[in-house]
Amino acid sequence: MSVPTFYGKELRWKREAAGLSLEAFLEGSFYGKSYLSDIEHGQRRMPLDLARHADRVLGTDGFFERHCEDVRKARRAGHPAYFEKVLEAERYALAIEEWCPMIFPGLLQTPAYARAIILAGLPLSADAEVEEKVTARMARAELFEADHRIPEYWAILHESLITEPLLAAKDMAAQLDRIAELADRRRITPQIVPRTQRAYPLMAASIMTMTFPDAPPLVYTEASYSGDTVDDPALVERYRKAYDRLRAVALSPDASLAMIKAAAEDYRNGKQPDRLE
């Protein structure tokens, strides 16, 4: 039995032993029934505030708060600790919107691109550690497959990601083909901010916004070796409005996809993609 499943079953046993329905247990918290049901079935981690709520309602003397870290560690193999909340949240999101000015977002990366990014940030890593991280990053992309509900995914990218190659030509073509393939299957909507755009919102930030059917929206911001999840409603709203303004200055989805496909073809033919003038 996995660690999350163990503690989920323990929570359900304690709740039912106390004679509490899902609704009665959640009274006074900010979570919905489906969220709690997923926790009890080992499909979601228990947030710290809900663990404290469980200890208070069930009289479990801090049991669930103390063991939250066990569940978090079990969930995040191959990912840094600061990313753990995103790993869970993105699987339940109705919509995911990303802005990535410097690198392609992890959900869209090919193994070659992911490996290059990981080695650039952690050059002394053992091969096994690098491959664990690459495998974990590729597993996130299962989000786009059709055997479960697929979130609406929007990615705004800077033109430099396409015209200034991080990989050899054939690997860049494969990376751009991956994005084009997902767009053609209507799994994602990419947009490009042209390099000719001078000032625009979120110039100094890389963000992911997520909305959910049963929880408040979240924003995730990331730097090289750290990340932060923002849930303050006022700040989340500011980020989301800035994202909408950024979307307004980007090329249309059709024009962006055409640009991505043309660049992929150029790399396949050994040419440097044309820049927008």
Order of alpha helices (4+ residues) and beta strands (2+ residues): alpha-alpha-alpha-alpha-alpha-alpha-beta-alpha-alpha-beta-alpha-alpha-beta-beta-beta-beta-alpha-alpha
